[in-house]
Amino acid sequence: MATSRQPVEELDPDVLACLSGVTDPEIGLSIVDLGLIYRARNGPQGLDVALTLTSQACPLGELIADNVRARLACRFPAAPDIAVALVWVPAWSPDRISGHSRERLGLPAMEAL
């Protein structure tokens, strides 16, 4: 059975590197480090990203998605299409946060849980 720390789908390292510069404005950390990216593909049809938010009640979802689109368009200008979807399944949980971001937030390391 998959845990919420495992990638949900394909995660292209170049796309993730690009998206590491997008921050969650409320938390101030990268959306990649927060584990909000569930899919990051770069293929012949273009870029395909699925992301979630820490809460469905977050009012900044479209702002974050727009920032993702803009960053991808700058980094991959030849991409024929950029698809960015906001998804809610599976639900995000704090155990998706990277180790160094957990430390910055004052959360215990995953090994300690």
Backbone as ProteinMPNN parsed JSONL, in Angstrom:
{"seq_chain_A": "MATSRQPVEELDPDVLACLSGVTDPEIGLSIVDLGLIYRARNGPQGLDVALTLTSQACPLGELIADNVRARLACRFPAAPDIAVALVWVPAWSPDRISGHSRERLGLPAMEAL", "coords_chain_A": {"N_chain_A": [[0.846, -1.173, 0.0], [0.544, 2.234, -0.816], [2.16, 5.004, 0.727], [1.474, 8.358, 1.914], [3.761, 9.77, 1.519], [4.987, 8.829, -0.715], [5.484, 9.385, -4.239], [2.637, 10.333, -6.114], [2.185, 10.145, -8.841], [4.09, 10.21, -11.912], [7.067, 12.092, -11.552], [8.82, 14.405, -12.981], [12.184, 15.302, -12.885], [13.285, 17.732, -13.918], [11.056, 19.374, -14.223], [10.196, 19.478, -11.572], [12.428, 20.788, -10.46], [12.158, 23.289, -11.633], [9.701, 24.074, -10.516], [10.367, 24.265, -7.877], [10.926, 26.826, -7.257], [8.531, 28.052, -6.801], [6.581, 29.335, -4.293], [4.5, 28.621, -1.458], [2.414, 31.114, -0.568], [1.367, 31.583, 1.993], [2.729, 29.923, 3.743], [5.367, 30.142, 3.041], [7.213, 28.405, 1.977], [8.637, 26.235, -0.528], [6.47, 24.805, -2.971], [7.134, 22.331, -3.873], [8.794, 21.284, -1.85], [6.895, 21.178, 0.144], [5.445, 19.049, -0.652], [3.325, 19.269, -2.416], [3.085, 18.742, -5.09], [1.766, 16.424, -7.203], [1.877, 15.302, -9.701], [4.154, 15.626, -12.36], [4.917, 16.063, -15.431], [6.793, 15.977, -18.47], [6.407, 15.908, -21.707], [5.958, 14.929, -25.19], [3.502, 16.125, -25.818], [3.487, 18.275, -24.189], [3.638, 20.019, -21.041], [2.495, 18.655, -17.987], [0.967, 19.073, -15.028], [-0.079, 18.213, -11.8], [-1.338, 19.457, -8.86], [-1.827, 19.952, -5.361], [-3.288, 21.507, -2.464], [-2.562, 22.614, 0.884], [-4.911, 22.793, 2.207], [-8.338, 22.508, 1.333], [-9.755, 24.772, 1.706], [-8.081, 26.855, 1.211], [-7.588, 30.067, -0.002], [-5.841, 30.767, -1.996], [-5.359, 29.113, -4.143], [-5.741, 29.4, -7.001], [-3.958, 31.481, -7.505], [-1.502, 30.264, -6.866], [-1.53, 28.193, -8.792], [-1.469, 29.778, -11.121], [1.064, 30.942, -10.784], [2.609, 28.636, -11.051], [2.069, 27.966, -13.754], [3.178, 30.252, -15.036], [5.879, 30.099, -14.295], [6.615, 27.643, -15.446], [6.198, 28.266, -18.159], [8.197, 30.145, -18.592], [10.526, 28.626, -18.143], [10.246, 26.466, -19.911], [9.865, 27.331, -22.78], [9.316, 26.271, -25.314], [7.391, 24.362, -24.986], [4.508, 22.739, -26.142], [2.064, 22.809, -24.835], [0.738, 23.695, -21.648], [-0.488, 22.226, -18.96], [-2.149, 22.598, -15.972], [-3.429, 21.264, -13.13], [-5.558, 21.479, -10.334], [-5.881, 19.354, -7.698], [-7.564, 17.111, -5.41], [-7.4, 14.562, -4.456], [-5.101, 12.111, -3.76], [-5.805, 13.265, -0.424], [-3.819, 15.894, 0.874], [-1.19, 15.583, 3.292], [0.743, 16.416, 6.22], [2.932, 14.669, 6.325], [4.067, 14.573, 3.862], [5.862, 16.599, 3.614], [9.155, 17.744, 2.969], [12.292, 16.748, 4.511], [14.128, 18.893, 5.24], [12.397, 21.051, 5.146], [10.545, 20.351, 7.055], [12.119, 20.649, 9.286], [12.562, 23.445, 9.194], [9.995, 24.297, 9.756], [9.734, 23.481, 12.31], [8.836, 20.94, 12.824], [8.791, 17.505, 13.861], [11.267, 15.145, 12.737], [10.562, 12.688, 10.237], [11.439, 10.122, 10.872], [11.267, 10.168, 13.588], [8.649, 9.993, 14.16]], "CA_chain_A": [[0.0, 0.0, 0.0], [1.326, 3.465, -0.922], [2.004, 5.991, 1.787], [1.316, 9.685, 1.352], [5.084, 10.318, 1.194], [5.393, 8.356, -2.023], [4.901, 10.143, -5.335], [1.365, 9.821, -6.577], [2.41, 9.805, -10.238], [5.413, 10.551, -12.421], [7.604, 13.385, -11.141], [9.979, 14.73, -13.809], [13.098, 16.113, -12.069], [13.444, 19.082, -14.471], [9.838, 20.118, -13.897], [10.252, 19.724, -10.128], [13.442, 21.812, -10.211], [11.536, 24.552, -12.016], [8.632, 24.411, -9.573], [10.894, 24.503, -6.532], [10.941, 28.268, -7.065], [7.182, 28.54, -6.494], [6.338, 29.172, -2.86], [3.166, 28.787, -0.893], [2.531, 32.436, 0.038], [0.993, 31.594, 3.409], [3.707, 29.175, 4.541], [6.682, 30.651, 2.69], [8.094, 27.314, 1.544], [8.423, 25.726, -1.875], [5.384, 23.834, -3.12], [7.769, 21.011, -4.038], [9.205, 20.836, -0.511], [5.686, 20.889, 0.926], [4.83, 17.822, -1.175], [2.051, 19.612, -3.054], [3.092, 18.306, -6.492], [1.404, 15.011, -7.331], [2.27, 14.84, -11.041], [4.97, 16.609, -13.081], [5.347, 15.375, -16.656], [7.26, 16.752, -19.609], [6.365, 14.976, -22.825], [5.764, 15.511, -26.521], [2.288, 16.94, -25.845], [3.709, 19.44, -23.344], [3.824, 19.838, -19.605], [1.272, 18.266, -17.285], [1.231, 19.146, -13.596], [-1.203, 18.14, -10.862], [-0.912, 19.876, -7.536], [-2.866, 20.094, -4.356], [-3.008, 22.542, -1.469], [-2.575, 22.071, 2.245], [-6.308, 22.796, 2.634], [-9.284, 22.869, 0.279], [-10.262, 26.11, 2.013], [-7.06, 27.852, 0.88], [-8.077, 30.997, -1.024], [-4.76, 31.124, -2.919], [-5.142, 28.031, -5.098], [-5.581, 29.883, -8.378], [-2.715, 32.253, -7.546], [-0.403, 29.3, -6.914], [-1.588, 27.549, -10.114], [-0.992, 30.776, -12.093], [2.511, 31.031, -10.603], [3.158, 27.415, -11.637], [2.006, 28.128, -15.221], [4.134, 31.277, -15.454], [7.242, 29.584, -14.111], [6.829, 26.618, -16.47], [6.274, 28.929, -19.463], [9.536, 30.754, -18.675], [11.572, 27.58, -18.179], [10.024, 25.569, -21.052], [9.139, 28.147, -23.756], [8.945, 25.497, -26.498], [6.346, 23.38, -24.655], [3.299, 23.017, -26.919], [0.913, 23.015, -23.954], [1.018, 23.633, -20.209], [-1.718, 21.888, -18.235], [-1.981, 22.605, -14.519], [-4.696, 20.886, -12.49], [-5.644, 21.476, -8.879], [-6.536, 18.09, -7.349], [-7.798, 16.916, -3.967], [-7.257, 13.144, -4.126], [-5.345, 11.914, -2.333], [-5.705, 14.449, 0.417], [-2.47, 16.203, 1.33], [-0.939, 15.487, 4.733], [2.069, 16.952, 6.548], [4.041, 13.725, 6.164], [4.647, 14.774, 2.525], [6.835, 17.691, 3.692], [10.548, 17.286, 2.937], [12.996, 16.793, 5.793], [14.651, 20.215, 5.609], [11.262, 21.952, 5.388], [10.002, 19.966, 8.369], [12.996, 21.284, 10.265], [12.28, 24.886, 9.181], [8.674, 24.514, 10.368], [9.759, 23.021, 13.696], [8.166, 19.649, 12.92], [9.741, 16.407, 14.103], [11.684, 14.353, 11.581], [9.668, 11.546, 10.006], [11.934, 8.944, 11.579], [10.913, 10.3, 14.994], [7.201, 9.814, 14.319]], "C_chain_A": [[0.892, 1.237, 0.0], [1.09, 4.343, 0.301], [1.899, 7.361, 1.149], [2.66, 10.349, 1.058], [5.534, 9.891, -0.185], [4.766, 9.227, -3.108], [3.609, 9.497, -5.801], [1.487, 9.372, -8.021], [3.824, 10.202, -10.618], [5.83, 11.961, -11.999], [8.903, 13.644, -11.903], [10.913, 15.659, -13.025], [13.295, 17.531, -12.607], [12.238, 19.959, -14.162], [9.827, 20.444, -12.404], [11.27, 20.809, -9.793], [12.889, 23.196, -10.544], [10.528, 24.996, -10.963], [9.133, 24.646, -8.152], [10.992, 25.996, -6.231], [9.58, 28.876, -6.786], [6.925, 28.284, -5.014], [4.858, 29.279, -2.525], [3.213, 30.109, -0.135], [2.177, 32.496, 1.519], [2.055, 30.941, 4.285], [5.127, 29.655, 4.265], [7.691, 29.587, 2.312], [7.714, 26.867, 0.141], [7.273, 24.718, -1.91], [5.922, 22.426, -3.343], [8.153, 20.458, -2.669], [8.01, 20.519, 0.387], [4.993, 19.608, 0.463], [3.499, 18.076, -1.856], [1.973, 19.159, -4.512], [2.845, 16.804, -6.545], [1.781, 14.44, -8.698], [3.046, 15.977, -11.689], [5.57, 15.9, -14.286], [5.79, 16.38, -17.708], [7.342, 15.777, -20.773], [6.117, 15.686, -24.14], [4.528, 16.412, -26.618], [2.432, 18.204, -24.998], [3.911, 19.061, -21.897], [2.483, 19.553, -18.95], [1.59, 18.183, -15.796], [-0.081, 19.032, -12.831], [-0.66, 18.523, -9.501], [-2.115, 19.975, -6.626], [-2.477, 21.24, -3.441], [-3.063, 21.909, -0.09], [-3.994, 22.006, 2.793], [-7.195, 23.173, 1.46], [-9.846, 24.269, 0.497], [-9.26, 27.212, 1.676], [-7.565, 28.76, -0.236], [-7.047, 31.318, -2.108], [-4.479, 30.077, -3.981], [-4.911, 28.502, -6.518], [-4.32, 30.715, -8.53], [-1.515, 31.318, -7.664], [-0.377, 28.61, -8.278], [-1.1, 28.504, -11.203], [0.524, 30.941, -11.998], [3.219, 29.812, -11.202], [3.184, 27.547, -13.161], [3.061, 29.122, -15.713], [5.568, 30.775, -15.366], [7.574, 28.532, -15.168], [6.99, 27.246, -17.848], [7.644, 29.588, -19.656], [10.617, 29.702, -18.881], [11.472, 26.7, -19.42], [9.254, 26.31, -22.149], [8.686, 27.378, -24.995], [7.843, 24.464, -26.223], [5.072, 23.717, -25.419], [2.059, 23.292, -26.064], [1.393, 22.942, -22.506], [-0.314, 23.417, -19.509], [-1.398, 21.828, -16.744], [-3.344, 22.342, -13.892], [-4.548, 20.933, -10.981], [-6.469, 20.254, -8.486], [-6.641, 17.941, -5.835], [-7.652, 15.464, -3.53], [-5.894, 12.682, -4.616], [-5.201, 13.227, -1.568], [-4.255, 14.643, 0.853], [-2.379, 15.973, 2.835], [0.482, 15.964, 5.008], [3.216, 15.961, 6.393], [4.646, 13.779, 4.76], [5.722, 15.863, 2.529], [8.253, 17.12, 3.74], [11.212, 17.476, 4.304], [13.475, 18.18, 6.175], [13.526, 21.22, 5.827], [10.575, 21.618, 6.709], [10.814, 20.651, 9.464], [12.712, 22.788, 10.347], [10.943, 25.211, 9.858], [8.633, 24.07, 11.827], [9.011, 21.714, 13.907], [9.182, 18.552, 13.191], [10.078, 15.69, 12.794], [10.761, 13.143, 11.442], [10.125, 10.302, 10.752], [11.517, 8.97, 13.044], [9.427, 10.057, 15.231], [6.828, 8.362, 14.511]], "O_chain_A": [[1.883, 1.289, 0.728], [-0.017, 4.417, 0.834], [2.201, 7.517, -0.034], [2.694, 11.394, 0.408], [6.395, 10.545, -0.773], [3.663, 9.745, -2.936], [3.499, 8.273, -5.873], [0.95, 8.328, -8.392], [4.653, 10.495, -9.757], [5.041, 12.902, -12.081], [9.964, 13.156, -11.512], [10.472, 16.704, -12.548], [13.46, 18.457, -11.812], [12.384, 21.147, -13.874], [9.488, 21.562, -12.015], [11.012, 21.658, -8.939], [13.13, 24.159, -9.815], [10.509, 26.162, -10.568], [8.398, 25.17, -7.315], [11.127, 26.387, -5.072], [9.473, 30.082, -6.56], [7.038, 27.153, -4.542], [4.083, 29.938, -3.218], [3.961, 30.234, 0.834], [2.65, 33.386, 2.226], [2.262, 31.348, 5.428], [5.991, 29.588, 5.139], [8.896, 29.839, 2.325], [6.594, 27.1, -0.313], [7.121, 23.894, -1.009], [5.246, 21.443, -3.039], [7.871, 19.299, -2.363], [8.109, 19.686, 1.287], [4.06, 19.136, 1.113], [2.634, 17.201, -1.876], [0.895, 19.193, -5.107], [3.617, 16.016, -5.999], [1.98, 13.233, -8.835], [2.661, 17.142, -11.59], [6.594, 15.224, -14.181], [5.241, 17.476, -17.821], [8.23, 14.926, -20.824], [6.073, 16.915, -24.188], [4.509, 17.354, -27.409], [1.596, 19.104, -25.08], [4.301, 17.939, -21.571], [1.463, 20.139, -19.315], [2.374, 17.34, -15.358], [-1.07, 19.678, -13.176], [0.348, 17.985, -9.045], [-3.259, 20.068, -7.07], [-1.437, 21.87, -3.637], [-3.558, 20.793, 0.072], [-4.263, 21.256, 3.731], [-6.849, 24.057, 0.677], [-10.36, 24.882, -0.439], [-9.57, 28.392, 1.842], [-7.931, 28.275, -1.307], [-7.348, 32.061, -3.042], [-3.453, 30.15, -4.657], [-3.974, 28.047, -7.174], [-3.673, 30.665, -9.575], [-0.616, 31.556, -8.47], [0.695, 28.457, -8.864], [-0.388, 28.083, -12.115], [1.196, 31.066, -13.021], [4.294, 29.938, -11.788], [4.206, 27.271, -13.79], [3.755, 28.859, -16.695], [6.372, 31.006, -16.27], [8.674, 28.525, -15.721], [7.833, 26.806, -18.629], [8.184, 29.586, -20.762], [11.517, 29.877, -19.702], [12.49, 26.235, -19.932], [8.108, 25.962, -22.43], [7.747, 27.808, -25.665], [7.413, 23.766, -27.141], [4.599, 24.852, -25.358], [1.115, 23.934, -26.524], [2.335, 22.217, -22.186], [-1.16, 24.31, -19.468], [-0.499, 21.106, -16.314], [-4.291, 23.1, -14.097], [-3.545, 20.487, -10.424], [-7.624, 20.129, -8.892], [-5.897, 18.569, -5.081], [-7.769, 15.167, -2.341], [-5.575, 12.856, -5.792], [-4.553, 14.168, -2.027], [-3.554, 13.68, 1.162], [-3.358, 16.144, 3.561], [1.334, 15.919, 4.12], [4.372, 16.378, 6.336], [5.637, 13.099, 4.493], [6.425, 16.027, 1.532], [8.523, 16.15, 4.449], [10.751, 18.259, 5.134], [13.261, 18.616, 7.307], [13.683, 22.152, 6.615], [10.081, 22.51, 7.399], [10.264, 21.163, 10.439], [12.631, 23.344, 11.442], [10.786, 26.274, 10.458], [7.624, 24.255, 12.507], [8.596, 21.405, 15.024], [10.336, 18.673, 12.779], [9.267, 15.642, 11.869], [10.242, 12.639, 12.438], [9.299, 9.514, 11.213], [11.422, 7.92, 13.68], [8.993, 9.93, 16.376], [5.649, 8.042, 14.659]]}, "name": "protein", "num_of_chains": 1, "seq": "MATSRQPVEELDPDVLACLSGVTDPEIGLSIVDLGLIYRARNGPQGLDVALTLTSQACPLGELIADNVRARLACRFPAAPDIAVALVWVPAWSPDRISGHSRERLGLPAMEAL"}
